[in-house]
């Protein structure tokens, strides 16, 4: 699944220029999960986090549950960042392209 988000600005021809970010969400999530670190806290809860990616953390009663919860957190955070026009944390090996695309005005 490739995700595109936009920022709009008008041009002199009546069209709209949109700044679009394009990335493979599935690839991004898999790369983030490869970097994840796991440990058990003092209550035996498994804590999962992606180093250097703010907000990418989750927990679960087992490794598998923590990993699935982390997958959901990563997806949600990336989609929210794209919707709000925020930066998506950079992950080595994952390309996030930015393109200007002209569209017709409504």
Secondary structure, DSSP 8 states (H G I E B T S, - for coil): -EEEEEEEEE-TTS-EEEEEEEEEHHHHHHHHHHHEEEEE-TTS-EEEEETT-TT-EEEESSHHHHHHHHHHHHHHHHHHHHHHT------TT---EEEEEEE---
